[in-house]
């Protein structure tokens, strides 16, 4: 009998992802297709910025609607890159609203499923990457990483030629 390779566990064992906390999340498009935005290089000292495609605008609307769906969840920071998004999601378990508190997986699932449904086609790669933000220094480093991501696009591990 063939043994299938074991998938690497992506989540922390025994960790409750509905607990209050901040999470750094990366979600990639299916086959890392560059369909969400273009990186526009600034003139002079202007930093590069992301110009969203129509699909990117749909994704942004779903990100921004999370707090309406889950009042105890906020998206503190995000960037929509050509083939992935980065965001800091904050779950405030003690803030009321949804009971029980949504998990991080619930938040990601809503963004992925609602945007794919609106577009009417598969959009996202399976799963997502997350990092539990453990302290203020970690939070500030990730905030800066998200801010600077468009400027470092050519060096990004998800880099691909833009096709928009």
C-alpha positions in Angstrom: 0.0 0.0 0.0 1.3 3.5 -0.9 1.9 5.8 1.9 0.9 9.4 1.1 3.2 12.1 2.5 1.9 13.7 5.6 0.8 17.4 5.2 2.6 19.8 7.4 0.3 21.1 10.2 -0.4 24.7 9.4 -2.0 25.7 12.7 -0.6 25.7 16.3 -1.9 22.7 18.1 -4.1 23.4 21.1 -4.4 27.1 20.1 -7.9 28.5 20.1 -8.1 30.8 17.1 -11.3 32.4 18.4 -9.4 33.8 21.4 -8.7 37.5 21.5 -5.6 38.3 19.6 -4.0 39.7 16.5 -3.1 37.5 13.5 -1.0 38.1 10.4 -2.7 36.3 7.4 -1.6 35.7 3.9 -4.0 34.4 1.3 -2.8 33.5 -2.2 -4.8 33.4 -5.5 -5.2 30.0 -7.2 -2.0 29.1 -9.0 -0.7 32.5 -7.8 -2.4 34.2 -10.8 -1.7 38.0 -10.8 -5.4 39.1 -10.9 -5.9 41.3 -7.9 -3.8 44.4 -8.6 -0.9 46.1 -10.4 2.1 47.6 -8.7 2.4 51.2 -9.9 5.9 52.6 -9.4 5.8 56.1 -8.1 7.4 59.0 -9.7 10.3 60.8 -7.9 10.1 60.0 -4.2 6.5 58.6 -4.4 6.4 55.0 -3.1 5.0 52.2 -5.3 1.3 51.6 -4.8 -1.2 48.8 -5.6 -3.9 49.7 -8.2 -6.6 47.1 -7.8 -8.3 45.3 -10.6 -12.1 44.8 -10.6 -11.4 41.5 -8.8 -9.2 43.3 -6.3 -12.0 45.7 -5.6 -14.4 42.9 -4.9 -11.9 41.3 -2.5 -11.4 44.7 -0.7 -15.1 45.1 -0.3 -15.2 41.6 1.4 -12.3 42.5 3.7 -14.0 45.8 4.7 -17.3 44.0 5.3 -15.9 41.6 7.9 -16.6 43.9 10.9 -20.3 44.2 9.8 -20.5 40.4 9.7 -18.4 39.8 12.8 -18.6 42.9 15.1 -15.9 41.5 17.3 -13.4 41.2 14.4 -11.5 44.1 12.8 -9.1 44.1 9.9 -6.4 46.5 11.3 -4.2 46.6 8.1 -4.2 45.0 4.7 -2.6 45.2 1.3 -3.9 43.6 -1.9 -0.9 42.5 -3.9 -1.2 41.1 -7.5 -1.6 37.5 -6.4 -2.0 37.6 -2.6 -3.3 39.6 0.2 -1.7 40.3 3.6 -3.7 41.5 6.5 -3.7 41.9 10.3 -7.0 40.5 11.7 -7.9 41.3 15.3 -10.3 39.2 17.2 -11.9 40.8 20.2 -13.5 37.8 21.9 -14.7 39.8 24.9 -16.3 42.6 22.8 -19.7 41.0 22.4 -21.2 40.5 19.0 -21.0 37.0 17.5 -21.3 34.1 20.0 -19.3 32.1 20.0 -16.5 34.2 18.6 -15.6 33.4 15.0 -12.3 31.7 14.5 -9.7 33.1 12.2 -10.6 30.3 9.8 -14.2 31.6 9.8 -13.0 35.1 8.9 -10.7 33.8 6.1 -13.4 31.5 4.8 -15.9 34.3 4.5 -13.5 36.6 2.5 -12.5 33.7 0.2 -16.0 32.2 -0.4 -17.9 35.5 -0.8 -15.4 37.0 -3.2 -15.2 33.8 -5.3 -19.0 33.6 -5.3 -19.3 37.2 -6.6 -16.7 36.6 -9.3 -18.3 33.3 -10.2 -15.0 31.3 -10.5 -12.4 29.7 -8.3 -10.2 32.4 -7.0 -8.2 31.2 -4.0 -5.5 28.7 -3.3 -6.3 26.1 -0.7 -5.8 27.1 2.9 -3.9 30.2 4.0 -0.8 31.2 6.0 -1.2 32.7 9.5 1.1 33.9 12.2 -0.1 34.6 15.8 1.1 38.1 16.6 2.7 37.7 20.0 3.7 41.2 21.1 3.8 44.9 20.1 7.2 44.6 18.4 5.9 41.8 16.3 2.7 43.8 15.4 4.7 46.9 14.4 7.2 44.8 12.3 4.2 43.2 10.4 2.5 46.5 10.0 5.7 47.9 8.4 6.1 44.8 6.3 2.5 45.3 4.9 3.2 49.0 4.3 6.4 48.2 2.4 5.2 45.2 0.5 4.4 47.0 -2.8 7.9 48.6 -2.9 9.5 45.1 -2.5 7.2 43.4 -5.0 10.1 42.3 -7.4 11.8 40.6 -4.4 8.6 39.1 -3.0 8.4 35.3 -2.8 5.0 35.4 -4.6 6.3 37.7 -7.4 5.0 37.1 -10.9 4.9 39.1 -14.0 1.9 41.4 -13.9 -0.8 40.8 -16.5 -3.5 43.4 -15.8 
